[in-house]
Amino acid sequence: MTESTPPDLGPLEDEIQKCPICDCDVRVNPRYPRYLCRDCASEAASEDGRRLAFANTDFSGGFEAWYTDTKEPYKSNLCYVRGCRCWAKEARFGGIVIQALRPGEERPGRGDY
């Protein structure tokens, strides 16, 4: 008898997309097609190289950012990961999502948020 995998337990290629920074597999998310994996997102920094942290402002959402070294507020959504310009924002159902920006793009396209 030949063993086979049932169709519903097969590979998940169609449920995988790639982190635009390191090219590792992440779960597909059509709303955020250029979102960073957790490892790359943890490297977010300001243009001058200071590490950043992002969070929701409270249980119902919102967005806040700060420098991790001094805890002072960071007043922008723009960040950099390995030299790539990125945009951090509150995700649709809470949490924070960081997406890589295309060259010349000021923020992700309207459908991406």
C-alpha positions in Angstrom: 0.0 0.0 0.0 1.3 3.5 -0.9 1.1 6.2 1.7 -0.3 9.5 0.6 -1.1 12.8 2.3 -4.7 13.8 2.4 -5.4 17.0 0.4 -6.3 19.0 3.4 -3.0 18.1 5.2 -0.7 18.8 2.2 2.0 21.5 1.9 0.9 25.1 2.7 2.7 26.9 -0.2 -0.3 28.9 -0.9 -0.5 30.0 2.7 3.1 31.3 2.9 4.6 34.6 1.8 8.1 35.8 2.3 9.5 38.4 4.7 10.8 41.2 2.4 13.9 41.7 4.5 15.3 38.2 5.1 13.1 36.1 2.8 12.0 33.7 5.5 8.5 32.2 5.3 5.7 34.0 7.1 2.0 33.3 7.1 0.2 34.8 4.1 -1.7 38.0 4.8 -3.3 39.7 1.8 -3.9 42.9 3.8 -0.1 43.2 4.6 1.7 41.7 1.6 5.1 43.2 2.7 5.0 42.6 6.4 8.2 41.7 8.3 8.8 38.5 10.2 9.1 38.8 14.0 13.0 38.7 13.9 13.3 41.5 11.4 10.6 43.6 13.1 12.6 43.4 16.3 15.5 45.2 14.5 13.4 48.3 13.7 15.5 51.5 14.2 15.3 55.2 13.5 17.2 56.7 10.6 20.1 57.5 13.0 20.2 53.8 14.1 18.5 54.0 17.5 16.4 51.0 18.2 12.6 51.5 18.4 9.7 49.7 20.0 6.0 49.9 19.0 2.8 49.0 20.8 -0.9 49.7 21.0 -1.7 52.6 23.3 -4.4 50.6 25.1 -6.6 47.5 24.9 -8.8 49.1 22.2 -5.8 49.8 19.9 -4.0 52.9 18.9 -0.3 53.3 18.0 2.7 54.5 20.0 6.5 54.3 19.3 9.5 55.0 21.5 13.3 54.8 21.5 14.2 51.7 23.5 17.4 53.2 25.0 15.7 56.3 26.6 12.0 55.4 26.4 11.3 58.9 24.9 8.5 59.0 22.3 9.3 58.5 18.7 6.9 60.6 16.7 6.9 58.8 13.4 5.8 55.5 11.8 8.9 55.4 9.6 11.6 53.0 10.6 14.5 51.1 9.1 15.5 47.5 9.2 18.8 46.5 7.7 18.8 49.7 5.6 15.3 49.1 4.2 12.7 51.9 4.8 9.6 50.4 6.6 6.3 51.6 8.0 5.0 50.6 11.4 1.3 50.9 12.2 -1.5 49.5 14.3 -2.8 46.3 12.6 -6.5 46.1 11.7 -7.5 43.8 14.6 -4.8 45.1 17.1 -1.2 44.6 17.4 1.5 46.2 15.3 2.5 45.4 11.8 5.7 46.7 10.1 5.9 46.6 6.3 8.7 47.3 3.9 8.2 50.3 1.7 8.9 50.3 -2.0 11.4 52.8 -3.3 9.9 56.3 -3.3 6.8 55.2 -1.4 5.9 57.4 1.6 3.7 54.7 3.3 2.2 51.4 2.2 -0.6 51.6 -0.3 -4.2 52.2 0.9 -5.2 48.6 0.5 -2.3 47.6 2.8 -3.9 49.2 5.9 
